[in-house]
Amino acid sequence: MAPRPPLWTSRHQAGRALAAVFADRQGQRRDTTLVALPRGGVPVGAAMASRLGLPLATWSVRKVADPGSPEVAIGAVASGGVVVWRNGQGAIRRATTATTHGWLRAQQEELRRRQDLFGDPPGDRLRGRHLIVVDDGIATGMTVKAALVSLRKLEPASLSLAVPVVDRAVATELARLVERMEALAVVDDLQAVGMWFGHFEQLSDEEVLALLQGCRQQLGP
């Protein structure tokens, strides 16, 4: 039977469920890092970090969208100069439009702000480690794809993806970019990630920073 929303009360609950799936990495902090995509991936990652005893880092990424349809990603940017665009005949047109109108530049500036604010680690701290990339759900897959491409350039020991819910077609594409992909629910034609959670509030920068600080205090350096 196909899953029906909502499946979780909160991102925290979904993170605890994902931690059970990754029980084989519990206590492996010497070579494994959870990498959460801010903002929504941080509470999921924080719950996983608490259960698994793994360090939690952030890896900022920003979607590029037409201001007239801000919820629909036409592309995304990540560290290392990575820019990805939605596939298809319109990819070149989207890239040209976003560059001409300044949408791409605006998101690159916001990316740098978040990297500084959340303390994204330098690449050499992640090189050679097993990285588990965490988000709260994947609809178009643009931001996650950009993050995976960016992190792969760091030459990790392995790259895994952990999400509560993902669109089935997108999951097939993203699975090719990682050694391991774990999703609690794979659904057809995912329209809105938030509908799969009982509570799916927008997080502020301050809330994200508090979650990160809580993890550092709990797990230590």
C-alpha positions in Angstrom: 0.0 0.0 0.0 1.3 3.4 -0.9 2.2 5.7 2.1 -0.2 8.4 2.9 0.7 11.8 4.6 1.4 12.8 7.2 3.9 10.1 8.3 5.8 12.1 11.0 4.9 14.6 13.6 8.1 16.6 13.0 11.5 16.6 11.4 12.9 15.4 14.7 10.8 12.3 14.6 11.8 11.6 11.0 15.4 12.0 12.0 15.1 9.5 14.8 13.6 7.0 12.3 16.5 7.6 9.8 19.0 7.1 12.6 17.6 3.5 13.0 18.3 2.9 9.4 21.9 4.0 9.8 22.5 2.0 13.0 25.6 0.4 11.3 27.3 3.8 11.5 26.6 4.4 15.2 29.7 5.4 17.2 31.8 5.7 14.0 32.6 9.3 14.6 36.3 8.9 13.8 35.5 8.5 10.1 31.8 9.5 9.6 30.2 12.9 9.5 26.5 13.8 9.1 26.2 16.7 6.6 22.9 18.6 6.9 21.5 21.0 4.3 20.3 24.1 6.0 17.8 25.0 7.0 15.3 22.1 6.9 17.9 19.3 7.0 19.4 20.5 10.3 16.7 19.3 12.7 16.7 15.9 10.9 20.5 15.7 11.1 20.5 16.9 14.8 18.1 14.0 15.7 20.3 11.6 13.9 23.5 12.9 15.5 22.0 12.5 18.9 21.1 8.9 18.3 24.2 7.8 16.4 26.8 9.8 18.3 28.1 11.3 15.0 29.4 14.9 14.4 27.0 17.2 12.5 28.2 19.7 10.0 26.3 21.9 7.6 26.7 22.3 3.8 24.9 25.3 2.5 23.2 25.2 -0.9 20.7 27.5 -2.5 18.0 27.0 -5.1 17.7 29.4 -8.0 14.0 30.2 -8.8 12.0 32.7 -10.8 10.7 35.3 -8.3 7.3 34.8 -9.9 7.3 31.1 -8.8 9.7 31.1 -5.8 8.8 27.5 -4.7 9.9 26.0 -8.0 13.6 25.4 -8.4 15.1 25.9 -11.9 18.6 25.3 -10.6 20.8 25.4 -7.5 24.2 26.6 -6.4 26.7 25.0 -3.9 30.3 25.4 -2.7 33.1 25.1 -5.1 31.4 27.0 -7.9 28.9 24.2 -8.5 25.8 25.3 -10.4 23.2 22.8 -11.7 20.1 23.4 -13.8 16.9 21.4 -14.3 17.3 18.9 -17.1 15.6 19.1 -20.4 15.3 21.4 -23.4 14.9 24.5 -21.2 18.1 24.1 -19.2 20.2 26.6 -21.3 17.3 29.1 -21.4 16.9 28.8 -17.6 20.6 29.4 -17.0 20.6 32.4 -19.3 17.5 34.0 -17.8 18.7 33.5 -14.2 22.1 35.0 -15.0 20.7 37.9 -17.0 18.1 38.9 -14.3 20.5 38.5 -11.4 18.7 35.6 -9.8 21.9 33.4 -9.9 24.1 36.2 -8.4 21.6 36.8 -5.6 21.6 33.2 -4.5 25.4 32.9 -4.7 25.6 35.9 -2.3 23.1 34.2 0.0 25.1 31.0 -0.2 28.2 32.8 1.1 26.2 34.4 3.9 24.9 31.0 5.1 28.3 29.4 4.8 29.8 32.0 7.1 26.8 32.1 9.5 26.4 28.3 10.0 30.1 27.6 9.9 30.3 25.2 6.9 33.6 23.3 7.3 36.5 23.7 4.9 36.6 20.9 2.4 39.8 19.3 3.8 37.9 18.5 7.0 35.5 16.3 5.0 37.9 14.7 2.6 38.4 11.0 3.1 35.4 10.7 5.5 32.2 8.8 5.1 29.6 11.6 4.5 25.9 11.1 5.2 24.0 14.0 3.5 20.7 14.8 5.3 17.7 16.8 4.1 14.1 16.9 5.2 12.7 15.9 1.8 13.3 16.0 -1.9 10.8 17.2 -4.5 12.7 18.6 -7.5 16.1 17.4 -6.3 18.0 20.5 -7.4 19.5 21.6 -4.1 20.4 18.0 -3.1 22.0 17.4 -6.5 24.1 20.5 -6.2 25.2 19.5 -2.7 26.2 16.0 -3.8 28.1 17.2 -6.8 29.9 19.7 -4.6 30.7 17.2 -1.9 31.9 14.6 -4.4 34.6 17.0 -5.4 36.1 16.7 -1.9 36.9 13.0 -2.5 35.0 11.5 0.5 35.5 7.8 1.4 31.8 7.4 0.6 28.7 9.5 0.0 25.3 8.5 1.4 22.0 10.3 1.2 19.4 10.2 4.0 15.9 11.7 3.6 12.4 11.1 5.1 10.6 11.5 1.8 11.6 11.7 -1.9 9.9 11.9 -5.3 10.3 8.5 -7.0 11.7 9.8 -10.3 14.1 12.1 -8.5 15.3 9.3 -6.3 16.3 7.3 -9.3 18.4 10.1 -10.6 20.1 10.9 -7.2 20.8 7.3 -6.4 23.4 7.4 -9.3 25.4 10.1 -7.4 25.8 8.2 -4.1 27.0 4.8 -2.8 24.0 4.5 -0.5 20.6 6.1 -0.5 18.0 5.7 2.3 14.5 7.2 2.1 11.7 6.4 4.6 9.1 7.1 1.9 9.4 7.1 -1.9 6.3 8.6 -3.5 5.0 9.4 -6.9 4.7 13.0 -8.0 5.8 14.6 -4.7 4.3 18.1 -4.7 5.1 19.4 -1.2 7.5 18.0 1.3 5.7 19.7 4.2 2.5 17.7 3.8 4.3 14.6 5.0 4.8 16.2 8.4 2.3 17.1 11.1 4.4 20.2 11.9 6.6 21.7 9.2 7.4 25.2 10.4 9.9 27.4 8.6 13.1 27.6 10.6 14.9 30.9 11.4 18.7 31.2 11.3 18.7 31.5 15.1 16.8 28.2 15.4 19.3 26.5 13.2 22.3 27.9 15.1 20.7 26.7 18.4 20.3 23.2 17.1 23.9 23.1 15.9 25.2 24.4 19.2 23.1 21.8 21.1 24.8 19.1 19.1 28.2 20.4 19.8 27.5 20.6 23.5 26.1 17.1 23.6 28.8 15.4 21.5 31.8 17.5 22.4 34.6 18.5 20.0 
